[in-house]
Amino acid sequence: MLEHASIVGFVRTVLIIMLAYYGFKILSRLLAPYLVKYVQKKAEQRFGQQFSQHKKQQQKQAKEGETIIDKMPNQSKSSNKDVGEYVDYEEID
């Protein structure tokens, strides 16, 4: 047979939900710093590995005593003298 809902059962269910919510909230505040430190340490290890791999690749490509230029300097653009001359103008009110 089906049981009828009672006030006691409802209150008990609400209290269990509240206990679970506040228990999770308290545990998350206690464990969050450790979780953040763990994630930070893992990210640091990954970045360190990527940096060391990139550094090793650069060292393999460059021979000792060789100069490497990562970026070519901009060449100065000279103006073309044949274009014309500059003419001053005055604004008329």
Contact map, one row per residue, 1 for C-alpha under 8 A:
111000000000000000000000000000000000000000000000000000000000000000000000000000000000000000000
111100000000000000000000000000000000000000000000000000000000000000000000000000000000000000000
111110000000000000000000000000000000000000000000000000000000000000000000000000000000000000000
011111000000000000000000000000000000000000000000000000000000000000000000000000000000000000000
001111101100000000000000000000000000000000000000000000000000000000000000000000000000000000000
000111111100000000000000000000000000000000000000000000000000000000000000000000000000000000000
000011111110000000000000000000000000000000000000000000000000000000000000000000000000000000000
000001111111000000000000000000000000000000000000000000000000000000000000000000000000000000000
000011111111100000000000000000000000000000000000000000000000000000000000000000000000000000000
000011111111110000000000000000000000000000000000000000000000000000000000000000000000000000000
000000111111111000000000000000000000000000000000000000000000000000000000000000000000000000000
000000011111111100000000000000000000000000000000000000000000000000000000000000000000000000000
000000001111111110000000000000000000000000000000000000000000000000000000000000000000000000000
000000000111111111000000000000000000000000000000000000000000000000000000000000000000000000000
000000000011111111100000000000000000000000000000000000000000000000000000000000000000000000000
000000000001111111110000000000000000000000000000000000000000000000000000000000000000000000000
000000000000111111111000000000000000000000000000000000000000000000000000000000000000000000000
000000000000011111111100000000000000000000000000000000000000000000000000000000000000000000000
000000000000001111111110000000000000000000000000000000000000000000000000000000000000000000000
000000000000000111111111000000000000000000000000000000000000000000000000000000000000000000000
000000000000000011111111100000000000000000000000000000000000000000000000000000000000000000000
000000000000000001111111110000000000000000000000000000000000000000000000000000000000000000000
000000000000000000111111111000000000000000000000000000000000000000000000000000000000000000000
000000000000000000011111111100000000000000000000000000000000000000000000000000000000000000000
000000000000000000001111111110000000000000000000000000000000000000000000000000000000000000000
000000000000000000000111111111000000000000000000000000000000000000000000000000000000000000000
000000000000000000000011111111100000000000000000000000000000000000000000000000000000000000000
000000000000000000000001111111110000000000000000000000000000000000000000000000000000000000000
000000000000000000000000111111111000000000000000000000000000000000000000000000000000000000000
000000000000000000000000011111111000000000000000000000000000000000000000000000000000000000000
000000000000000000000000001111111110000000000000000000000000000000000000000000000000000000000
000000000000000000000000000111111111000000000000000000000000000000000000000000000000000000000
000000000000000000000000000011111111100000000000000000000000000000000000000000000000000000000
000000000000000000000000000000111111110000000000000000000000000000000000000000000000000000000
000000000000000000000000000000111111111000000000000000000000000000000000000000000000000000000
000000000000000000000000000000011111111100000000000000000000000000000000000000000000000000000
000000000000000000000000000000001111111110000000000000000000000000000000000000000000000000000
000000000000000000000000000000000111111111000000000000000000000000000000000000000000000000000
000000000000000000000000000000000011111111100000000000000000000000000000000000000000000000000
000000000000000000000000000000000001111111110000000000000000000000000000000000000000000000000
000000000000000000000000000000000000111111111000000000000000000000000000000000000000000000000
000000000000000000000000000000000000011111111100000000000000000000000000000000000000000000000
000000000000000000000000000000000000001111111110000000000000000000000000000000000000000000000
000000000000000000000000000000000000000111111111000000000000000000000000000000000000000000000
000000000000000000000000000000000000000011111111100000000000000000000000000000000000000000000
000000000000000000000000000000000000000001111111110000000000000000000000000000000000000000000
000000000000000000000000000000000000000000111111111000000000000000000000000000000000000000000
000000000000000000000000000000000000000000011111111100000000000000000000000000000000000000000
000000000000000000000000000000000000000000001111111110000000000000000000000000000000000000000
000000000000000000000000000000000000000000000111111111000000000000000000000000000000000000000
000000000000000000000000000000000000000000000011111111100000000000000000000000000000000000000
000000000000000000000000000000000000000000000001111111110000000000000000000000000000000000000
000000000000000000000000000000000000000000000000111111111000000000000000000000000000000000000
000000000000000000000000000000000000000000000000011111111100000000000000000000000000000000000
000000000000000000000000000000000000000000000000001111111110000000000000000000000000000000000
000000000000000000000000000000000000000000000000000111111111000000000000000000000000000000000
000000000000000000000000000000000000000000000000000011111111100000000000000000000000000000000
000000000000000000000000000000000000000000000000000001111111110000000000000000000000000000000
000000000000000000000000000000000000000000000000000000111111111000000000000000000000000000000
000000000000000000000000000000000000000000000000000000011111111000000000000000000000000000000
000000000000000000000000000000000000000000000000000000001111111000000000000000000000000000000
000000000000000000000000000000000000000000000000000000000111111101110000000000000000000000000
000000000000000000000000000000000000000000000000000000000011111111000000000000000000000000000
000000000000000000000000000000000000000000000000000000000000011111000000000000000000000000000
000000000000000000000000000000000000000000000000000000000000001111100000000000000000000000000
000000000000000000000000000000000000000000000000000000000000011111110000000000000000000000000
000000000000000000000000000000000000000000000000000000000000010011111000000000000000000000000
000000000000000000000000000000000000000000000000000000000000010001111100000000000000000000000
000000000000000000000000000000000000000000000000000000000000000000111111000000000000000000000
000000000000000000000000000000000000000000000000000000000000000000011111000000000000000000000
000000000000000000000000000000000000000000000000000000000000000000001111100000000000000000000
000000000000000000000000000000000000000000000000000000000000000000001111110000000000000000000
000000000000000000000000000000000000000000000000000000000000000000000011111000000000000000000
000000000000000000000000000000000000000000000000000000000000000000000001111100000000000000000
000000000000000000000000000000000000000000000000000000000000000000000000111110000000000000000
000000000000000000000000000000000000000000000000000000000000000000000000011111000000000000000
000000000000000000000000000000000000000000000000000000000000000000000000001111100000000000000
000000000000000000000000000000000000000000000000000000000000000000000000000111110000000000000
000000000000000000000000000000000000000000000000000000000000000000000000000011111000000000000
000000000000000000000000000000000000000000000000000000000000000000000000000001111110000000000
000000000000000000000000000000000000000000000000000000000000000000000000000000111111000000000
000000000000000000000000000000000000000000000000000000000000000000000000000000011111000000000
000000000000000000000000000000000000000000000000000000000000000000000000000000011111100000000
000000000000000000000000000000000000000000000000000000000000000000000000000000001111110000000
000000000000000000000000000000000000000000000000000000000000000000000000000000000011111000000
000000000000000000000000000000000000000000000000000000000000000000000000000000000001111100000
000000000000000000000000000000000000000000000000000000000000000000000000000000000000111110000
000000000000000000000000000000000000000000000000000000000000000000000000000000000000011111000
000000000000000000000000000000000000000000000000000000000000000000000000000000000000001111100
000000000000000000000000000000000000000000000000000000000000000000000000000000000000000111110
000000000000000000000000000000000000000000000000000000000000000000000000000000000000000011111
000000000000000000000000000000000000000000000000000000000000000000000000000000000000000001111
000000000000000000000000000000000000000000000000000000000000000000000000000000000000000000111
